[in-house]
Amino acid sequence: MTNEIFRCSLEPSGDGREYSVCPKCGKKRYTRFVDNQTGQYLPYEFGRCERINSCGYMKSPKNNNNAVSYTHLTLP
């Protein structure tokens, strides 16, 4: 079994998280992806709308051919 450390993940939930405005529905319930190595946000289009049933917007960096640096790393 290998341990995987992902290069990016959704911003952690909790009291400190501030939602952003969703690019699809315009509501402030959008969670962005964060680069786990630098702590910086990925480009704005990478994220998930928390209004799953109403909006359903989700764009993961692994689905974008131009985001090679955002793929996950696997440790031996």
Secondary structure, DSSP 8 states (H G I E B T S, - for coil): --EEE-SEEE---STT---B--TTT--S-EEEEEETTT--B--TTSEEES-TTTT--EE-GGG-TT-GGGS-EEE-
